[in-house]
Structure formats: structure tokens, C-alpha cells
Amino acid sequence: MKEKYIIIVSDYNKTLSNIMSHLECIKGYNKLTINSISLLSQLLTSLQPELVIVSCKNNAIELTRLNNLNVRRFPNILCLITRFERLNYSEIKPPLLTMSLELSLEGDYLSHNVKNLLKINNNTTAINSLPKTYKSESQNMVEENKNLARYVLELDQKRQLLKNIVEKIKELGGHANSEVKIQLNSIVNRIKLDGTSNHWEDFKVYFEHVNPGFIKSLSLKYPSLTSKDLKYCCYLKMNMSNEDIRNLLGINQESVRTHKYRLKKKMVLNKEQDLNSYINLF
């Protein structure tokens, strides 16, 4: 069996060791660390890594160097950036995703999203082995799903950022007078309300572009489904695991399991019937 690789590029040793420690839970992949993009060219050809993670002091310069490498095939590039960085995506040839460096080193945030990217890679590899007649259509579908996964990743980062802001506001509220505290609580409630509704509406538009008619078909067959139920069904349609959904919604595993149980009940499914498989019939 061919060995699989993840390459981590960083010119800051502490960042390298932090990333490595967060990826320890990802099994079946060899992780290599290097401190410069210039060392990457030969490795891309000889090892053909599944993923390259870049986190350098000046990511823009390093990604320009990456652009100039004489390589036939680039893997997905995950770039961990600080809140002050701005990248020009139009000038970057390799498939690029960005993630907040600060957020990625909190809990299992980085490993969770890396697992999702590797899952997409595995789907692409399977499609490349299909007969030519099916390959083009399937590749288009994978590309759409990659874009949707990228959008969900960005959505997840925004949710985490808003969560951190809310926690900071609550912390400041403890030292404020009653009038300021009321204003801070109002801001917290507004963030929670706006964040939830806007994110769902934005996601729904993107999701329906990739999966036309899915939400409408479900709603017609099961009119009792709430918008929250439909949201869960969309995540299941994307083959998200309980862990994926938990991270995206910021809830615990038990809440995810409970909601899936309620969905089965509303759809009158037998205990033996798999909810994920059933959802994928639509």
C-alpha cells in the first residue's frame, strides 16, 4: 500500500511543534516538517503528499514561491494565517484554503478540519479511477463539494470567532457597571441572533446550488420538519459525522445524537434504518 503524507511548512519552530501535536490523532499519514517552501519542490514530486499545511512569518511571500515551483500537480494547500494577513487568492495556482492560526491551535479545531480535507481527497482519488464516461460529471460534483466544504470551513471559523468575542464581552461585563452591562448583554444577544440566522441563510443558498431540490423534496415529504431539522439533514447529506456537526454548531455530542433520534422519529424510520443512508436517497 502506498504511504500517505502530510507536509507542514513553517519557519517558526514553536508553530511547527504546535501543529504536529494537534495532528497526532490523525492516523495513517506520515507527517513531515520543513522550514521553507524552497525545500518543498522535490518532496511534492517524490512523495505526492495529500495535504500541505503552510504557516510562515510571511505567508504571502512563501505562497508566491510555491506558485513558482515547477510541479505538475499540486495537492490541497491549507494556509494558517493571522488575523492581520491578507492574501491575493487570484494569484495563487494551487488549491488553497485558509484558516485562522489563532483558532486552529484551540482544542481539536485543526485536526477536525484536516480530517475533512483528507476525506475530500479520498473521494477525488476514487473518482479518478472511474471510467472516462463517468469521470467528468463526477469531477464536477467533487469540485462543487470542495467549494461547499470550503464555505462550511469559513463558516465554522466565523462561528468560533464570534464565540470568542462573546466570551470576551461576558468577561468584560463582570467588571462593568449595571448600565454598561445591559448594553454588553444586548450586543451578545444580537451576535447570537444575527449569527445563527444569517449563517444558515447563506449556507442554504450555497447548499441548494450543489444539491438542487434536496430541501424542497424533504419539506414536501415531511412538512413537520423545522428549519433546524432541515439544517441537520443538509449536514448529513454532506456526509458530516457527529463530530463535524458538533464542531460546526458548537454543541455537545449528546445534543447531536438526540436530534438525529428525533429526526428518525419524525420520518417514521425503523431503528434498523440508517438515517444517513436514507437522507442520501433524496
matplotlib code that plots the C-alpha trace (Angstrom):
import matplotlib.pyplot as plt

x = [0.0, 1.3, 2.3, 0.4, 2.0, 1.1, 3.8, 3.9, 5.9, 6.8, 9.8, 8.8, 9.7, 7.0, 4.3, 5.7, 5.6, 2.1, 0.7, 2.4, 0.9, -2.6, -2.3, -1.2, -4.7, -4.8, -3.6, -2.5, -0.4, 3.3, 3.8, 7.0, 8.1, 10.2, 11.1, 10.9, 8.8, 12.0, 12.6, 9.1, 9.6, 11.3, 9.0, 5.9, 7.2, 8.7, 6.1, 2.9, 1.5, -2.2, -2.0, 0.5, 0.0, 1.7, 2.2, 5.1, 6.0, 5.2, 2.7, 2.2, 5.9, 6.0, 2.9, 4.4, 7.4, 5.0, 3.3, 6.7, 7.6, 7.9, 5.4, 2.9, 0.3, -0.3, -2.1, -4.5, -2.7, -4.0, -2.6, -2.8, -2.9, -3.0, -6.0, -3.9, -2.9, -4.5, -3.8, -4.5, -6.2, -6.4, -2.6, -2.3, -2.4, -2.6, -6.0, -5.8, -7.8, -7.1, -7.7, -7.1, -3.8, -5.2, -8.3, -6.5, -4.5, -7.6, -8.9, -9.4, -10.3, -7.3, -7.4, -11.2, -10.8, -7.8, -9.7, -12.5, -9.9, -8.4, -11.9, -12.4, -9.1, -10.1, -13.3, -11.3, -8.9, -11.8, -13.3, -10.0, -10.3, -13.7, -14.2, -13.8, -17.5, -18.4, -15.3, -16.1, -19.5, -18.2, -15.2, -17.6, -19.6, -16.4, -15.4, -18.8, -18.5, -15.0, -16.4, -19.2, -16.7, -14.5, -17.6, -18.5, -14.9, -15.1, -18.5, -17.0, -14.2, -16.6, -18.7, -15.7, -14.5, -18.0, -17.9, -14.6, -15.9, -19.0, -16.8, -14.6, -17.6, -19.0, -15.7, -15.6, -19.2, -18.2, -16.2, -18.7, -21.4, -25.1, -25.8, -22.7, -23.5, -27.0, -25.5, -22.9, -25.6, -27.6, -24.6, -24.1, -27.8, -27.6, -24.5, -26.1, -29.4, -27.8, -25.0, -27.4, -29.9, -27.5, -25.2, -28.0, -29.5, -26.1, -25.3, -28.7, -28.2, -24.8, -26.0, -29.0, -26.7, -24.8, -27.8, -30.8, -34.3, -33.0, -34.5, -37.8, -38.2, -37.6, -40.0, -42.8, -42.4, -42.1, -43.8, -43.3, -39.5, -38.3, -35.5, -33.2, -34.2, -33.5, -30.1, -29.2, -30.4, -28.2, -25.2, -26.0, -26.3, -22.7, -21.7, -20.7, -20.0, -21.5, -18.1, -18.3, -21.8, -20.8, -17.9, -19.9, -22.8, -20.8, -22.9, -22.1, -22.2, -25.3, -27.3, -26.3, -27.4, -30.7, -31.5, -30.8, -33.0, -35.9, -35.4, -35.8, -39.0, -40.4, -39.6, -41.1, -37.9, -37.3, -34.5, -32.6, -32.8, -29.7, -30.6, -27.6, -28.3, -32.0, -31.1, -28.9, -31.8, -33.2]
y = [0.0, 3.5, 5.6, 8.8, 12.1, 15.4, 18.1, 21.0, 24.1, 26.8, 29.0, 29.2, 26.1, 26.7, 26.7, 23.5, 21.7, 23.0, 21.9, 18.5, 17.9, 18.8, 16.3, 13.4, 12.0, 11.7, 8.1, 6.6, 9.6, 10.3, 13.9, 15.7, 19.2, 21.6, 25.3, 26.7, 26.4, 26.1, 22.7, 21.6, 21.1, 17.8, 16.4, 17.3, 15.2, 12.3, 11.9, 13.3, 14.4, 14.5, 17.9, 20.7, 23.0, 26.3, 28.7, 31.2, 34.6, 36.0, 33.6, 35.8, 35.6, 31.8, 31.2, 33.2, 30.9, 28.0, 29.4, 29.4, 25.8, 23.7, 21.0, 19.2, 18.5, 20.5, 19.0, 21.0, 23.7, 24.7, 28.1, 29.1, 32.9, 35.5, 37.9, 40.7, 38.9, 39.4, 37.0, 37.6, 34.3, 35.1, 35.0, 31.5, 28.5, 25.6, 24.8, 27.0, 27.0, 29.4, 29.1, 31.3, 30.4, 31.5, 29.4, 26.4, 25.9, 25.8, 22.3, 19.9, 22.6, 22.0, 18.2, 18.2, 20.3, 18.5, 15.2, 16.8, 17.9, 14.4, 12.9, 15.1, 14.0, 10.3, 11.0, 12.6, 9.7, 7.3, 9.3, 9.4, 5.6, 5.7, 5.0, 8.2, 8.4, 8.9, 10.8, 14.3, 14.5, 13.1, 15.5, 18.4, 17.1, 16.8, 20.3, 21.7, 19.7, 21.1, 24.6, 23.8, 22.3, 25.4, 27.5, 25.4, 25.7, 29.5, 29.4, 27.4, 29.9, 32.8, 30.9, 30.2, 33.8, 35.1, 32.7, 34.1, 37.7, 36.8, 35.2, 38.3, 40.6, 38.5, 38.6, 42.4, 42.6, 41.3, 44.5, 46.9, 49.0, 48.0, 50.3, 49.1, 45.5, 45.9, 47.2, 44.4, 41.8, 43.4, 43.1, 39.4, 38.6, 40.4, 38.5, 35.2, 36.0, 37.5, 35.0, 32.0, 33.2, 34.8, 31.9, 29.4, 31.5, 32.0, 28.3, 27.3, 29.2, 27.6, 24.1, 24.3, 25.2, 22.0, 19.8, 21.3, 20.3, 18.5, 20.8, 21.2, 17.4, 16.8, 19.6, 18.3, 14.7, 15.8, 19.2, 18.9, 19.4, 22.7, 24.8, 23.3, 19.8, 20.7, 22.2, 18.8, 17.0, 19.2, 18.4, 14.6, 15.0, 16.3, 13.1, 15.0, 13.0, 13.7, 15.3, 17.5, 18.7, 19.2, 21.5, 23.4, 24.2, 24.5, 21.8, 18.6, 15.0, 14.1, 17.0, 15.8, 12.2, 13.4, 15.5, 12.6, 10.4, 13.0, 13.2, 9.4, 9.7, 12.4, 10.5, 7.3, 5.3, 1.9, 1.5, -0.6, 2.1, 4.3, 8.0, 9.0, 6.4, 7.4, 11.1, 10.4, 8.9, 12.5]
z = [0.0, -1.0, 2.0, 2.6, 3.6, 5.2, 4.9, 7.3, 6.3, 8.9, 9.6, 13.3, 15.4, 18.0, 15.4, 13.8, 17.1, 17.9, 14.6, 14.9, 18.4, 17.1, 14.2, 16.4, 16.4, 12.6, 11.9, 8.6, 7.4, 7.7, 8.9, 7.6, 8.7, 6.8, 7.4, 3.8, 0.6, -1.4, 0.1, -1.0, -4.7, -4.7, -1.9, -3.9, -6.8, -4.9, -2.1, -3.7, -0.3, 0.3, 2.0, 2.6, 5.7, 5.5, 8.4, 8.0, 9.2, 5.7, 4.1, 1.0, 0.1, 0.7, -1.3, -4.2, -4.0, -4.0, -7.1, -8.9, -8.2, -11.3, -10.2, -12.4, -9.7, -6.5, -3.5, -1.4, 0.5, 3.9, 5.0, 8.6, 8.7, 11.5, 11.8, 10.2, 7.0, 3.6, 0.7, -3.0, -3.9, -7.6, -7.9, -6.3, -8.6, -6.1, -4.5, -1.4, 1.8, 4.7, 8.4, 11.4, 13.0, 16.4, 16.1, 14.7, 17.8, 20.1, 21.0, 18.2, 15.6, 13.3, 13.4, 12.8, 9.6, 8.4, 8.6, 6.4, 3.8, 3.7, 3.3, 0.2, -1.2, -0.8, -2.7, -5.5, -5.7, -6.0, -8.9, -10.8, -11.0, -12.7, -16.4, -18.5, -19.3, -15.7, -14.7, -15.9, -14.3, -11.0, -11.0, -11.4, -8.4, -6.3, -7.3, -6.1, -2.9, -2.4, -2.7, -0.3, 2.2, 1.9, 2.6, 5.7, 6.9, 6.6, 8.4, 11.2, 11.6, 11.8, 14.4, 16.5, 16.2, 17.3, 20.2, 21.3, 21.0, 23.1, 25.8, 25.9, 26.2, 29.1, 30.8, 30.5, 31.7, 35.0, 35.7, 34.3, 36.0, 35.5, 32.6, 30.6, 31.5, 30.0, 26.7, 26.6, 27.1, 24.3, 22.0, 23.0, 22.2, 18.9, 17.8, 18.7, 16.9, 13.7, 13.5, 13.6, 11.1, 8.6, 8.5, 7.8, 5.0, 3.4, 3.7, 2.3, -0.9, -1.5, -0.5, -2.8, -5.7, -5.1, -4.2, -6.1, -4.9, -1.8, 0.8, -1.2, -1.6, 2.2, 3.1, 0.9, 2.2, 5.8, 6.3, 10.1, 9.7, 11.2, 9.8, 12.4, 11.2, 7.6, 8.6, 10.2, 7.1, 4.9, 7.1, 6.9, 3.1, 3.1, 5.0, 8.1, 11.1, 14.6, 15.4, 12.4, 13.3, 16.9, 16.0, 13.4, 15.7, 18.9, 20.8, 22.5, 21.1, 23.1, 21.5, 18.0, 18.8, 20.4, 17.3, 14.9, 17.0, 16.8, 13.0, 12.7, 14.7, 12.6, 9.4, 11.0, 10.3, 11.9, 14.5, 12.0, 9.2, 8.9, 8.9, 6.8, 4.1, 4.0, 3.7, 0.7, -1.2, -1.7]

ax = plt.figure().add_subplot(projection="3d")
ax.plot(x, y, z, "-o")
ax.set_aspect("equal")
plt.show()
